[in-house]
């Protein structure tokens, strides 16, 4: 087992690069922090490139198969949280291939940029029994640190894809899967008016601009959730949750 006490260690420098989209893309790796996410990864037999712990954590969790022991200062330099956890793991970024037949229930993100929103949508899709989450062009990196924290391990339960949505919608239609955008236009229907189907693709849009016109032009219909009170709009993650659970009722 390796021991590292310097924040200038080359491995530590390389791992810190995983906090950037460029670093993750180059390495094909990302970081999870904390015992809960480690256990989720372990229980799902995820291959771990490295399991990094402090002495204090290992003393209380001797069953952990650590590969690197670091000082508290090194752990803090790796962590993106205010209070560093006792354990961090480095994992490969999964790149699943979309099924050739796009039937089932999918939530699609069109330039959703807030990490908390994206992670919450993935977690809710997992809870609602959806078959996958598709991050479209312009959406936040699914393995951004804040997204990972918001997903709370759901990335191990549900496939996450990254595909250009405009080029994908026809594939859903060819499979007989209805595609619904979220927008308030002349084609929009109240969400409870949409018939329940075994397969569905729901598109959620950018927090400020909504679903792009290019994508909306290809949908079968658009849906909206009525605002009863005086709020201007719903948070995109909240709206996604309402729509997903509508389609699993």
C-alpha positions as CSV (number, residue, x, y, z in Angstrom):
1,X,0.0,0.0,0.0
2,X,1.4,3.4,-1.0
3,X,1.6,6.3,1.4
4,X,1.6,9.9,0.2
5,X,2.1,12.9,2.5
6,X,2.9,15.7,0.0
7,X,0.3,17.7,-2.0
8,X,3.0,18.1,-4.7
9,X,3.1,14.3,-5.3
10,X,2.6,13.7,-9.1
11,X,-0.3,11.3,-8.5
12,X,-2.1,13.8,-6.4
13,X,-1.6,16.5,-9.0
14,X,-3.1,14.2,-11.7
15,X,-6.0,13.3,-9.5
16,X,-6.7,17.0,-8.8
17,X,-7.1,17.4,-12.6
18,X,-10.2,15.3,-12.4
19,X,-12.1,18.3,-10.9
20,X,-12.0,19.7,-14.5
21,X,-14.0,18.4,-17.5
22,X,-10.8,18.4,-19.6
23,X,-8.9,16.4,-17.0
24,X,-11.8,13.8,-16.7
25,X,-12.0,13.5,-20.5
26,X,-8.3,13.0,-20.9
27,X,-8.0,10.4,-18.1
28,X,-11.4,8.8,-18.6
29,X,-11.7,8.9,-14.9
30,X,-13.7,10.7,-12.2
31,X,-13.7,11.1,-8.4
32,X,-16.2,10.1,-5.8
33,X,-16.0,11.3,-2.2
34,X,-17.2,9.8,1.0
35,X,-18.1,6.4,2.4
36,X,-21.7,6.3,1.0
37,X,-20.6,6.6,-2.6
38,X,-17.7,4.2,-2.1
39,X,-20.1,1.6,-0.7
40,X,-22.4,2.1,-3.7
41,X,-19.5,1.7,-6.1
42,X,-18.2,-1.4,-4.3
43,X,-21.7,-3.0,-4.1
44,X,-22.0,-2.6,-7.9
45,X,-18.6,-4.1,-8.5
46,X,-17.2,-1.0,-10.1
47,X,-13.5,-1.3,-10.9
48,X,-11.7,1.3,-8.8
49,X,-8.5,2.8,-10.2
50,X,-7.5,3.9,-6.7
51,X,-9.0,3.9,-3.2
52,X,-7.5,6.7,-1.2
53,X,-8.0,6.9,2.6
54,X,-6.5,8.6,5.7
55,X,-5.0,6.7,8.6
56,X,-7.9,7.8,10.8
57,X,-10.5,6.5,8.4
58,X,-8.7,3.2,7.9
59,X,-8.4,2.6,11.7
60,X,-12.2,2.7,11.9
61,X,-12.8,0.8,8.6
62,X,-10.1,-1.8,8.4
63,X,-12.2,-3.9,6.0
64,X,-11.7,-1.2,3.3
65,X,-9.4,-2.4,0.5
66,X,-7.4,0.8,0.3
67,X,-4.6,1.3,-2.3
68,X,-3.2,4.6,-1.1
69,X,-3.0,6.2,2.4
70,X,-2.7,10.0,2.5
71,X,-2.2,12.6,5.1
72,X,-5.1,14.8,6.2
73,X,-3.7,17.7,4.3
74,X,-3.4,15.7,1.1
75,X,-7.0,14.5,1.5
76,X,-8.2,18.0,1.9
77,X,-6.3,19.1,-1.2
78,X,-8.1,16.4,-3.2
79,X,-11.6,17.1,-1.8
80,X,-14.1,19.5,-3.2
81,X,-16.1,19.6,0.1
82,X,-15.5,22.0,3.0
83,X,-14.8,19.0,5.3
84,X,-12.8,16.4,3.6
85,X,-14.0,12.8,3.8
86,X,-11.9,10.0,5.0
87,X,-12.1,8.2,1.7
88,X,-12.0,9.1,-2.0
89,X,-12.1,6.7,-4.9
90,X,-11.0,7.1,-8.5
91,X,-13.4,5.4,-11.0
92,X,-13.5,4.9,-14.8
93,X,-16.2,6.9,-16.6
94,X,-18.7,4.5,-18.0
95,X,-19.7,5.1,-21.6
96,X,-22.7,2.9,-22.3
97,X,-23.9,2.4,-25.8
98,X,-27.5,3.3,-26.5
99,X,-29.8,0.4,-27.4
100,X,-30.5,-0.1,-31.1
101,X,-34.2,-0.1,-30.3
102,X,-35.1,3.0,-28.2
103,X,-38.1,1.8,-26.4
104,X,-38.5,2.3,-22.6
105,X,-38.6,5.5,-20.6
106,X,-35.9,8.1,-21.0
107,X,-35.3,11.7,-19.8
108,X,-33.3,13.9,-22.1
109,X,-31.4,17.0,-21.0
110,X,-31.1,19.8,-23.6
111,X,-28.4,22.2,-22.3
112,X,-29.2,21.7,-18.6
113,X,-26.2,23.4,-17.1
114,X,-26.7,23.5,-13.3
115,X,-24.9,20.5,-11.7
116,X,-27.4,20.3,-8.9
117,X,-30.3,20.1,-11.3
118,X,-28.7,17.6,-13.5
119,X,-27.7,15.3,-10.6
120,X,-31.2,15.5,-9.1
121,X,-32.8,14.6,-12.4
122,X,-30.6,11.5,-12.7
123,X,-31.4,10.5,-9.1
124,X,-35.1,10.9,-9.7
125,X,-35.0,9.0,-12.9
126,X,-33.3,6.2,-11.0
127,X,-36.0,6.3,-8.3
128,X,-38.8,6.4,-10.9
129,X,-37.5,3.4,-12.7
130,X,-36.6,5.1,-15.9
131,X,-34.3,3.3,-18.4
132,X,-31.7,6.0,-19.0
133,X,-30.8,9.7,-18.9
134,X,-29.4,11.3,-22.0
135,X,-27.2,14.5,-21.6
136,X,-27.5,16.5,-24.8
137,X,-25.1,19.0,-26.3
138,X,-24.5,22.0,-24.0
139,X,-25.5,20.1,-20.8
140,X,-23.2,20.0,-17.8
141,X,-20.7,17.1,-17.6
142,X,-22.4,14.2,-15.9
143,X,-19.3,13.5,-13.9
144,X,-18.8,17.0,-12.6
145,X,-18.1,16.9,-8.8
146,X,-21.4,18.6,-7.9
147,X,-23.4,16.4,-10.3
148,X,-21.8,13.3,-8.7
149,X,-22.7,14.5,-5.2
150,X,-26.3,15.2,-6.3
151,X,-26.7,11.8,-8.0
152,X,-25.9,10.1,-4.7
153,X,-24.8,6.9,-6.4
154,X,-27.6,6.7,-9.0
155,X,-25.0,6.6,-11.8
156,X,-24.4,3.0,-10.7
157,X,-28.1,2.1,-11.2
158,X,-29.1,3.8,-14.4
159,X,-27.3,4.3,-17.7
160,X,-26.1,7.8,-18.5
161,X,-25.5,8.7,-22.2
162,X,-24.2,11.8,-23.9
163,X,-25.6,12.3,-27.4
164,X,-26.7,15.2,-29.6
165,X,-30.4,15.3,-29.1
166,X,-31.4,16.7,-32.6
167,X,-29.8,13.6,-34.2
168,X,-31.4,11.2,-31.8
169,X,-35.1,12.0,-31.8
170,X,-35.9,10.2,-35.0
171,X,-34.5,7.0,-33.5
172,X,-37.1,7.2,-30.7
173,X,-39.8,7.9,-33.2
174,X,-38.7,4.9,-35.3
175,X,-39.1,2.7,-32.2
176,X,-42.6,4.0,-31.7
177,X,-41.6,6.0,-28.6
178,X,-43.4,9.3,-28.3
179,X,-41.1,12.3,-27.7
180,X,-42.4,15.2,-25.6
181,X,-40.7,18.6,-25.2
182,X,-41.4,20.9,-22.3
183,X,-42.6,24.2,-23.6
184,X,-45.6,26.5,-23.6
185,X,-46.7,26.9,-27.2
186,X,-49.7,26.3,-29.4
187,X,-49.0,22.6,-29.4
188,X,-48.5,22.3,-25.7
189,X,-50.8,20.1,-23.6
190,X,-51.2,20.0,-19.9
191,X,-49.1,17.1,-18.6
192,X,-52.1,15.2,-17.2
193,X,-53.7,15.2,-20.7
194,X,-50.8,13.2,-22.1
195,X,-51.7,9.5,-22.4
196,X,-49.6,7.1,-20.4
197,X,-47.5,4.8,-22.5
198,X,-44.9,2.1,-21.8
199,X,-42.3,4.0,-23.7
200,X,-41.6,7.8,-23.6
201,X,-38.9,10.3,-24.1
202,X,-39.2,13.6,-22.1
203,X,-37.0,16.5,-23.0
204,X,-36.1,19.1,-20.3
205,X,-34.5,22.3,-21.4
206,X,-32.0,24.9,-20.3
207,X,-32.7,26.7,-17.0
208,X,-33.0,30.1,-18.7
209,X,-33.9,29.4,-22.3
210,X,-35.8,26.1,-22.2
211,X,-35.7,23.5,-24.9
212,X,-34.1,24.7,-28.2
213,X,-36.3,25.4,-31.2
214,X,-34.4,22.9,-33.2
215,X,-35.3,20.1,-30.8
216,X,-38.9,21.3,-30.2
217,X,-39.5,21.2,-33.9
218,X,-39.0,17.5,-33.9
219,X,-41.2,16.5,-30.9
220,X,-44.5,14.7,-31.2
221,X,-46.1,17.2,-28.7
222,X,-45.0,19.6,-26.0
223,X,-46.2,19.5,-22.4
224,X,-46.5,22.0,-19.6
225,X,-47.2,21.8,-15.9
226,X,-49.8,24.4,-14.8
227,X,-48.7,27.0,-12.3
228,X,-51.5,27.4,-9.7
229,X,-49.9,30.1,-7.5
230,X,-47.8,33.2,-8.5
231,X,-44.4,31.6,-9.1
232,X,-43.1,32.4,-12.6
233,X,-41.9,28.9,-13.2
234,X,-40.8,25.6,-11.8
235,X,-37.2,24.5,-11.2
236,X,-36.2,22.2,-14.1
237,X,-35.4,19.3,-11.7
238,X,-38.8,19.7,-9.9
239,X,-40.6,19.8,-13.3
240,X,-38.7,16.7,-14.5
241,X,-39.7,14.8,-11.3
242,X,-43.4,15.6,-11.8
243,X,-43.3,14.5,-15.4
244,X,-41.4,11.3,-14.8
245,X,-43.7,10.2,-12.0
246,X,-46.7,11.0,-14.2
247,X,-45.5,8.5,-16.7
248,X,-44.9,5.7,-14.2
249,X,-48.3,6.0,-12.5
